[in-house]
Amino acid sequence: MPCPRVTSVITLSVKKYTNIVMFSMDETGQASVEYVLLSLVFLIILGSVTIPLISKSIESSIDVSDTSNVNSAVNSIANAVGVVYANGPGAKRTINVYFPVAGTLSNSNNAIGMPVTLKNGTSKNVNAAVPYKVTFTPSAVAQKTNYNATVEWKVSDDHITVTLTKT
């Protein structure tokens, strides 16, 4: 009779061990699902906060870049006007400028300028001082276009003409 007792003890301990292992696996699986769900909630919150911030910073950097490029173009034209003015009637100079946005060049109060529309809908005027009256032919520029700007002071004119041709 001792043999059946040993067999039942072994069976009992195997069943007990199996139950413990199965119980631990169930808790581990539940813990994994909870960590996955917690991670998903964290990623959703993180995404809902960072995506709007990133899009606003991208728009701001595009505005800064466009304004800087227009400022460079307007100042290049103003410098060429200054050189032509210094050389006197009959002088001519050609430069290449890039306009990232569409707009209209204007001259008022001894300054040439162009408005730049920002992503939020507001407008910023970019101006540069010039020593003499300037006229533009044509005054409108296209978006993302390079131009050859021919700055000329004809002998018979009372103004300096800036002629823009697409390159």
C-alpha positions in Angstrom: 0.0 0.0 0.0 2.8 2.5 0.4 3.0 2.8 -3.4 -0.4 4.4 -4.0 0.3 7.0 -1.3 3.5 8.1 -2.9 1.8 8.3 -6.3 -1.0 10.4 -4.9 1.5 12.8 -3.2 3.4 13.2 -6.4 0.1 13.8 -8.3 -1.0 16.3 -5.7 2.2 18.2 -5.8 2.2 18.3 -9.6 -1.4 19.6 -9.6 -0.5 22.2 -7.0 2.6 23.3 -9.0 0.5 23.5 -12.2 -2.1 25.6 -10.5 0.5 28.0 -9.2 2.2 28.3 -12.6 -1.2 28.8 -14.3 -2.2 31.4 -11.7 1.1 33.3 -12.2 0.7 33.3 -16.0 -2.8 34.7 -15.8 -1.6 37.6 -13.6 1.4 38.2 -15.9 -0.9 38.3 -19.0 -3.2 40.8 -17.3 -0.2 42.9 -16.2 1.0 43.0 -19.9 -2.4 44.1 -21.2 -2.5 46.8 -18.5 1.0 48.1 -19.4 0.1 48.1 -23.1 -3.1 50.1 -22.5 -1.3 52.5 -20.2 1.4 53.0 -22.8 -1.3 53.6 -25.5 -3.0 56.3 -23.3 0.3 57.9 -22.6 1.1 58.0 -26.4 -2.3 59.5 -27.2 -1.9 62.3 -24.6 1.7 62.9 -25.8 0.6 63.1 -29.4 -2.3 65.4 -28.7 0.0 67.9 -27.0 3.1 67.8 -29.2 1.6 67.7 -32.7 -0.1 71.2 -32.4 3.1 72.6 -30.9 5.2 71.2 -33.8 2.8 72.5 -36.5 2.9 76.0 -35.0 6.7 76.0 -34.8 6.9 74.9 -38.4 4.6 77.7 -39.5 6.6 80.2 -37.5 9.9 79.0 -39.1 8.4 79.2 -42.6 7.2 82.8 -41.8 10.7 83.8 -40.6 12.3 82.2 -43.7 9.9 83.9 -46.2 10.4 87.3 -44.4 14.1 86.9 -44.4 14.3 86.1 -48.1 12.0 89.0 -49.0 14.2 91.3 -46.8 17.3 90.1 -48.7 15.7 90.7 -52.1 14.4 94.2 -51.2 17.8 95.2 -49.6 19.7 93.9 -52.7 17.5 96.0 -55.0 18.0 99.0 -52.6 21.8 98.6 -52.7 21.8 98.4 -56.5 19.7 101.6 -56.6 22.2 103.2 -54.3 25.1 102.2 -56.6 23.3 103.4 -59.7 22.4 106.7 -58.0 26.0 107.2 -57.0 27.2 106.6 -60.6 24.7 109.2 -61.9 22.4 109.4 -64.9 23.2 106.7 -67.6 24.3 104.1 -65.0 22.9 100.6 -65.1 23.3 97.5 -62.9 21.8 94.0 -63.0 21.3 91.7 -60.0 19.6 88.4 -59.4 17.0 88.3 -56.6 14.6 85.5 -55.2 11.1 86.1 -54.0 9.6 83.2 -52.0 6.1 84.8 -51.8 4.0 86.7 -54.3 3.6 90.4 -53.7 3.9 93.9 -55.0 7.0 96.1 -54.8 6.3 99.7 -54.0 8.2 103.0 -53.5 7.1 105.6 -51.0 9.0 108.2 -48.9 12.4 107.2 -50.2 11.9 103.6 -49.3 11.1 100.5 -51.4 9.0 97.8 -49.8 7.0 94.7 -50.1 4.3 93.2 -47.8 4.7 89.6 -46.7 1.5 87.7 -45.6 2.2 85.4 -42.6 0.6 82.1 -41.9 -1.7 83.5 -39.3 -3.1 86.0 -41.8 -1.3 89.1 -40.7 1.0 91.1 -43.0 4.5 92.4 -42.3 6.0 95.2 -44.5 9.6 94.8 -45.5 11.3 98.1 -46.3 14.7 99.4 -47.4 15.7 103.0 -47.8 16.7 104.4 -51.2 18.3 107.7 -52.1 16.1 108.5 -55.1 12.6 107.9 -56.6 12.2 104.4 -58.0 9.7 102.8 -60.3 9.2 99.1 -60.8 8.3 97.4 -64.1 6.4 95.2 -63.3 5.6 95.9 -59.7 4.1 92.5 -59.0 6.3 89.4 -58.4 5.3 85.8 -58.5 5.7 83.2 -55.7 9.0 81.2 -55.5 10.6 82.9 -58.5 14.1 84.2 -59.3 14.3 87.5 -61.1 17.0 89.5 -62.9 16.5 93.0 -61.6 18.0 95.6 -64.0 18.4 98.9 -62.2 18.8 101.8 -64.7 18.9 105.6 -64.5 18.3 106.9 -68.0 19.7 110.3 -68.7 16.3 111.8 -69.5 14.4 110.3 -66.5 13.7 111.9 -63.1 13.6 108.4 -61.5 15.5 105.1 -61.4 13.7 102.2 -63.1 13.9 98.6 -61.8 12.9 96.2 -64.5 12.2 92.6 -63.3 12.5 89.7 -65.7 12.0 86.0 -64.7 15.1 83.8 -65.0 
